[in-house]
């Protein structure tokens, strides 16, 4: 940004001066130079290093004892230890930076690189930026100066101020200019420095007041202002960045004498001509003639061609994860909803059918049904008891012998079939199938289906299916047959 440009700056006439017809002093180009706070901070940091005084610890510090290590084998560390006895110091570690009374790590030396070299052109650009900032009232106020009563900035007084040499006269001039409030602020801020600096000839500190810039070499104005706390005096040909921007902060309150103000073009040059005092230096030209962007944007010339403000805000819809958001996945697969409904209905029907089936099985029989089941069981028992009466059923045995040629199967079937024929007498059909022998199916009487599934000659048993029941049957001496379901 650049300072606001005005063609002329009024010169304040002090009391007792002769009336003049001067219209004012033209604004120097250096006060319209671009303001670069980054360059000012960098140069200020480097220049402030040049006032440092070397420091270092003593060369013998921490080594003023004849300590030696005790070596290994004594259950202590190998750090050198103070010799002797009769005192607590004996046996204590020494020399190391981890020891009490030892030297520091990497002891400081006075040959450290304390000072910094700064390019001449960079220093001059920083001073030009600091000078331009002194002409901006907002920056001066932001730095903390009391300039509410000052008529204008930059503030220029007549050359008669350079002839004073009394502090009372200096205070009178400051009051006439409305700048005494800033000097009072600096005076009231005098305090004692915290820390050890108060022991090193830096006991008192105070804020910065106005900077008085004069143009005549050997002027007595230096004596008049030098006793005011916070008020500094400088020659226009020897301006220092540390005075123009204390702490690297732009906006120092500067009071110019008329001759010093008019010398600025000669000392720092203009945008067209180089400086007469500083060889090869040309003021940096600002990128913008007017750095007030808000004024430029809101001007009629710009607003007449720009588009109107788009007040309709289009908010982007947030992306939704189809793996977690049902609405998003339905956009990709609309059938998913129908499929889920069908699956839910099928599951509900399955659960209902299973429940009905379990309920039907768990339902207790009525007394009439229970009595019928009991009667059927008794009839079954009586039938099984009566099976033994048909073991010598000759006619049935002869028919079985005539059908089967194999004696192993014939003997088994003769005794087995004759023992169960009475029980199945009331059934509708008998179908004997010798599947192991490959024989055909033979109907017989009214007995149920009897099938031969296999023969285990080693064990002497036969696999027989009677209806839906599959059993292993073995012939014995005492019983007609015995069987195990399988």
C-alpha positions in Angstrom: 0.0 0.0 0.0 1.0 3.6 -0.4 0.4 6.8 1.5 -2.3 9.1 0.5 -1.0 11.8 -1.9 -1.6 15.5 -1.4 -0.1 18.2 -3.6 0.9 20.5 -0.7 1.5 20.2 3.0 0.8 23.2 5.2 3.7 24.6 7.4 2.7 25.5 11.0 3.9 28.9 12.1 4.9 29.2 15.7 4.1 32.1 18.0 6.3 35.1 17.5 7.2 34.2 13.9 6.8 36.8 11.2 3.9 36.3 8.9 4.8 34.7 5.5 2.9 34.2 2.3 4.1 30.6 1.9 1.4 28.4 0.5 3.1 25.3 2.0 5.6 22.7 1.0 5.1 20.1 -1.7 4.7 16.5 -0.6 8.0 14.6 -1.2 7.8 11.5 -3.3 9.4 9.4 -0.6 6.2 9.8 1.5 4.3 8.2 -1.4 6.6 5.2 -1.7 5.1 1.7 -1.3 4.9 0.6 2.4 6.6 -2.8 2.8 6.2 -4.0 6.4 7.9 -7.3 5.6 11.1 -5.5 4.5 10.9 -3.2 7.5 10.7 -6.1 9.9 13.6 -8.0 8.3 15.9 -5.0 8.1 15.0 -3.9 11.7 15.8 -7.4 13.0 19.2 -7.5 11.3 20.2 -3.9 12.2 19.3 -4.5 15.8 21.9 -7.2 16.0 24.6 -4.7 15.3 24.3 -3.2 18.8 24.8 -6.4 20.6 27.8 -6.8 22.9 29.7 -10.1 22.9 29.3 -12.3 26.0 30.8 -15.6 27.0 31.4 -17.7 30.1 34.9 -17.9 31.6 37.2 -20.2 29.9 38.0 -22.0 33.2 34.4 -22.2 34.4 33.5 -25.6 35.7 37.1 -27.0 35.5 38.7 -25.4 38.5 39.1 -28.7 40.4 41.5 -31.7 40.0 38.7 -34.2 39.6 39.4 -37.6 38.1 37.2 -40.6 37.4 37.2 -43.5 39.9 37.0 -46.0 37.0 34.9 -49.1 36.8 34.1 -51.6 39.5 32.9 -49.3 42.2 29.2 -49.3 41.4 29.2 -45.6 40.4 29.3 -43.7 37.2 32.6 -43.0 35.5 32.2 -39.2 35.7 35.2 -37.4 37.1 34.8 -36.9 40.9 36.2 -34.3 43.3 39.1 -35.7 45.4 39.7 -35.4 49.1 37.5 -35.9 52.1 36.0 -34.2 55.1 33.4 -32.3 53.1 30.3 -33.0 51.1 32.0 -31.8 47.9 34.5 -34.7 48.0 33.3 -37.5 45.7 30.8 -35.3 43.9 30.8 -35.4 40.1 32.6 -32.5 38.3 33.3 -31.2 34.8 30.3 -32.6 33.1 27.3 -30.4 32.0 25.0 -32.8 34.0 27.0 -32.1 37.2 26.4 -29.5 39.8 29.2 -27.0 39.5 30.3 -28.4 36.1 30.8 -26.4 32.9 27.9 -25.8 30.6 27.4 -27.7 27.3 29.2 -26.0 24.4 30.5 -23.0 26.4 29.7 -19.6 24.7 32.6 -17.9 23.0 33.1 -14.2 22.2 33.9 -14.9 18.6 30.3 -15.7 17.8 29.0 -13.9 14.7 27.1 -11.2 16.5 26.6 -8.6 13.8 24.7 -8.8 10.5 25.5 -7.1 7.2 22.5 -5.7 5.4 22.5 -4.6 1.8 22.5 -0.9 1.3 19.7 -0.9 -1.2 17.6 -3.0 1.2 18.2 -0.6 4.0 17.2 2.4 1.9 14.0 0.7 0.7 13.1 0.0 4.3 13.7 3.6 5.4 11.6 4.8 2.5 8.8 2.5 3.5 9.1 3.7 7.1 9.0 7.4 6.0 5.9 6.7 3.9 4.1 5.1 6.9 4.7 8.3 9.0 2.4 10.2 6.6 -0.6 7.8 7.2 -2.6 8.8 10.2 -4.2 5.4 10.6 -0.8 3.7 11.0 0.4 6.4 13.4 -2.7 5.9 15.5 -2.4 2.1 15.3 1.1 2.3 16.7 -0.2 4.0 19.8 0.7 7.7 19.4 -1.6 10.4 20.8 -2.2 12.4 17.6 -5.9 13.2 18.0 -5.1 16.9 18.5 -2.6 17.2 15.7 -3.9 19.3 12.8 -2.5 17.1 10.0 0.1 14.4 9.1 2.8 14.8 8.0 3.3 17.6 10.6 5.7 20.4 9.4 6.8 23.5 11.5 8.6 26.6 10.5 12.4 26.7 10.6 12.3 29.0 13.7 12.0 25.8 15.8 15.6 24.9 15.1 16.9 28.0 17.0 15.5 27.0 20.4 17.7 25.4 23.0 15.6 25.3 26.1 13.4 22.4 27.1 10.6 24.8 28.3 10.5 26.3 24.8 10.4 22.8 23.3 7.4 21.9 25.5 5.7 25.1 24.4 6.1 24.2 20.8 4.7 20.7 21.3 1.7 22.2 23.0 1.1 24.6 20.1 1.2 21.7 17.7 -1.1 19.5 19.7 1.7 16.9 20.1 2.4 17.3 23.8 -0.1 14.6 24.7 2.2 12.1 23.0 5.2 13.4 24.9 3.3 13.2 28.1 2.3 9.6 27.4 6.0 8.7 26.9 6.9 10.5 30.1 4.3 8.8 32.2 5.4 5.4 30.9 8.9 5.5 32.5 9.3 2.4 34.7 12.0 0.0 35.9 12.9 -2.8 33.6 12.0 -6.3 34.7 14.8 -8.9 34.9 18.5 -8.5 35.3 18.8 -5.7 32.7 18.2 -3.3 35.5 21.7 -4.3 36.9 23.4 -3.7 33.5 22.8 0.0 32.9 19.4 -0.6 31.4 17.4 0.2 34.5 14.6 2.4 33.1 12.3 1.9 30.1 9.6 4.0 28.5 7.4 4.3 25.5 8.3 6.2 22.3 7.1 9.7 21.8 7.5 12.0 18.7 10.6 12.1 16.5 11.9 15.6 15.7 13.7 15.8 12.4 15.7 18.9 11.6 17.7 19.9 8.5 20.4 22.3 9.6 23.7 20.7 10.7 24.6 21.8 14.2 21.2 23.0 15.1 20.5 23.8 18.8 17.1 22.0 18.7 18.9 18.9 19.8 19.6 20.4 23.3 16.0 21.5 23.6 14.4 18.1 23.1 17.0 15.7 24.4 15.8 15.9 28.0 12.2 14.9 27.2 11.7 11.1 27.9 10.7 9.2 24.7 11.3 12.2 22.4 14.1 11.6 19.8 15.9 14.0 17.5 17.5 13.1 14.2 19.0 14.8 11.2 17.2 14.4 7.9 20.4 13.2 6.2 21.1 10.5 8.9 17.7 9.0 9.5 17.8 5.5 11.1 15.3 2.8 10.7 15.5 2.0 14.4 14.1 5.4 15.1 11.6 5.5 12.2 10.1 2.1 13.0 10.9 1.1 16.6 10.5 -2.6 17.2 9.9 -3.1 13.5 6.4 -1.4 13.8 5.6 1.2 11.2 3.9 4.5 12.0 6.3 6.6 14.1 5.0 10.1 14.9 7.4 12.5 13.2 7.6 16.3 13.4 9.5 17.9 10.5 11.1 21.3 10.3 10.4 23.1 7.0 14.0 22.8 5.7 14.2 19.1 6.6 10.9 18.4 4.9 12.1 20.1 1.7 15.4 18.2 1.7 13.6 14.8 1.4 13.5 14.9 -2.4 17.2 15.8 -2.5 18.2 13.0 0.0 16.0 10.2 -1.3 15.2 11.4 -4.8 11.9 11.1 -6.7 10.3 8.5 -8.9 11.9 10.0 -11.9 15.3 11.3 -10.7 17.8 9.4 -8.5 18.9 10.6 -5.1 21.6 13.3 -5.0 22.9 12.1 -1.6 22.6 8.3 -2.0 24.4 7.1 -5.1 22.4 5.0 -7.5 19.2 5.0 -5.4 15.9 5.5 -7.1 12.7 5.3 -5.1 10.7 2.1 -5.6 7.6 2.9 -7.7 4.3 1.7 -6.2 2.4 -1.0 -8.0 -0.8 0.9 -7.6 -1.3 4.7 -7.7 -4.1 4.4 -5.2 -3.8 1.5 -2.7 -7.3 2.1 -1.3 -8.9 -1.0 -2.8 -12.3 -0.5 -1.2 -12.5 3.0 -2.7 -11.5 1.6 -6.1 -14.0 -1.2 -6.0 -16.9 1.0 -4.9 -16.2 3.7 -7.4 -18.8 4.5 -10.1 -16.4 3.6 -12.9 -15.9 0.1 -11.6 -19.4 -0.5 -10.3 -20.9 0.5 -13.7 -19.2 -2.4 -15.5 -19.1 -5.2 -12.9 -21.8 -7.9 -12.7 -24.3 -7.6 -9.9 -23.8 -9.6 -6.7 -25.2 -13.1 -7.0 -27.2 -13.5 -3.8 -28.5 -17.0 -4.7 -26.2 -19.4 -3.0 -26.1 -22.9 -4.4 -25.2 -25.4 -1.8 -23.8 -28.6 -3.0 -25.8 -31.6 -1.7 -23.7 -33.8 0.5 -22.7 -37.1 -0.9 -24.5 -40.1 0.7 -23.0 -43.5 1.0 -25.2 -46.1 -0.8 -23.8 -48.8 1.5 -25.3 -47.0 4.5 -28.1 -44.8 3.2 -31.3 -46.5 1.9 -32.5 -43.6 -0.1 -29.1 -43.4 -2.0 -29.1 -47.2 -2.8 -32.7 -47.1 -4.0 -31.6 -44.5 -6.6 -29.1 -47.0 -7.9 -31.3 -50.1 -7.6 -35.0 -49.3 -7.4 -35.9 -53.0 -7.2 -34.1 -53.4 -3.9 -37.1 -52.2 -2.0 -39.5 -54.7 -3.6 -37.0 -57.5 -3.1 -36.7 -56.6 0.6 -40.4 -56.5 1.0 -40.8 -59.9 -0.7 -38.1 -61.4 1.5 -39.7 -60.0 4.6 -43.1 -61.4 3.6 -41.6 -64.8 2.9 -39.8 -64.8 6.2 -43.0 -63.9 8.0 -44.9 -66.7 6.3 -42.2 -69.2 7.1 -42.2 -68.1 10.8 -46.0 -68.4 10.9 -46.0 -71.9 9.3 -43.3 -73.1 11.7 -45.2 -71.7 14.6 -48.5 -73.4 13.5 -46.6 -76.7 13.0 -45.1 -76.6 16.4 -48.4 -75.6 18.0 -50.1 -78.5 16.3 -47.5 -80.9 17.6 -47.6 -79.5 21.1 -51.4 -79.6 21.3 -52.6 -82.2 23.9 -55.0 -85.0 22.7 -58.5 -85.0 23.8 -59.6 -87.8 26.2 -61.5 -89.6 23.3 -58.4 -89.5 21.1 -56.1 -90.6 23.9 -58.4 -93.6 24.6 -58.3 -94.6 20.9 -54.5 -94.4 20.9 -54.3 -96.5 24.0 -56.7 -99.1 22.6 -54.6 -99.3 19.4 -51.5 -99.9 21.4 -53.1 -102.7 23.3 -54.3 -104.3 20.1 -50.7 -104.1 18.7 -49.4 -105.8 21.7 -52.0 -108.7 21.5 -51.1 -109.1 17.8 -47.4 -109.4 18.5 -48.1 -112.0 21.2 -50.2 -114.0 18.8 -47.4 -114.1 16.1 -45.8 -117.1 17.8 -48.9 -119.3 16.8 -47.9 -119.2 13.1 -44.3 -120.4 13.2 -45.3 -123.7 11.6 -47.5 -122.4 8.8 -46.7 -125.1 6.3 -48.7 -123.8 3.4 -47.1 -120.4 3.4 -43.6 -121.9 3.9 -44.2 -124.3 0.9 -45.2 -121.3 -1.3 -42.0 -119.4 -0.3 -39.8 -122.5 -1.0 -41.3 -122.9 -4.4 -40.6 -119.2 -5.2 -37.0 -118.9 -4.0 -34.3 -121.3 -5.1 -31.6 -120.0 -2.8 -31.9 -122.0 0.5 -30.3 -119.2 2.6 -33.1 -116.8 1.8 -35.7 -119.5 1.7 -35.1 -120.6 5.3 -35.1 -117.0 6.5 -38.3 -116.1 4.7 -40.1 -119.3 5.7 -39.8 -118.5 9.4 -39.9 -114.7 9.1 -43.0 -114.3 6.9 -44.9 -117.0 8.8 -44.4 -115.1 12.1 -45.8 -111.8 10.9 -48.6 -113.0 8.5 -51.2 -113.0 11.3 -50.4 -109.3 12.3 -50.7 -108.0 8.7 -53.8 -110.2 7.9 -56.0 -107.2 7.7 -53.8 -105.1 5.4 -54.5 -104.7 1.8 -51.5 -106.2 -0.1 -48.3 -108.2 0.4 -45.4 -107.4 -1.9 -42.2 -109.4 -1.4 -39.2 -108.2 -3.3 -35.8 -109.8 -3.2 -33.8 -107.0 -4.5 -30.5 -108.5 -3.6 -31.3 -111.6 -5.8 -32.8 -109.6 -8.6 -36.2 -111.4 -8.3 -39.5 -109.8 -9.4 -42.1 -108.4 -7.1 -44.8 -110.9 -6.1 -48.2 -110.0 -4.7 -49.5 -112.2 -2.0 -52.8 -112.1 -0.1 -53.6 -108.8 1.6 -50.3 -108.2 3.5 -48.3 -104.8 3.2 -45.1 -104.4 1.2 -42.2 -106.6 2.4 -38.9 -105.9 0.7 -35.5 -107.6 0.9 -32.8 -104.9 0.8 -29.6 -106.9 1.5 -28.0 -109.9 3.1 -24.9 -110.0 5.3 -23.8 -113.7 5.1 -20.9 -113.2 7.5 -23.1 -111.9 10.3 -26.1 -114.1 9.3 -28.6 -111.1 9.1 -30.9 -109.8 6.4 -32.0 -106.2 5.8 -35.8 -106.1 5.4 -38.1 -103.2 4.8 -41.7 -103.6 6.0 -43.6 -100.6 4.8 -41.5 -97.6 5.9 -39.7 -99.5 8.6 -36.2 -100.9 7.9 -34.8 -103.7 10.2 -32.0 -106.2 10.5 -33.3 -109.7 11.1 -31.3 -112.7 12.5 -32.5 -116.4 12.9 -31.8 -118.0 16.3 -32.4 -121.3 17.9 -34.7 -120.3 20.7 -36.6 -117.6 18.9 -38.1 -117.4 15.5 -36.4 -114.0 14.8 -35.2 -110.9 16.4 -34.6 -107.6 14.8 -33.0 -104.1 15.3 -34.2 -101.1 13.4 -31.6 -99.4 11.3 
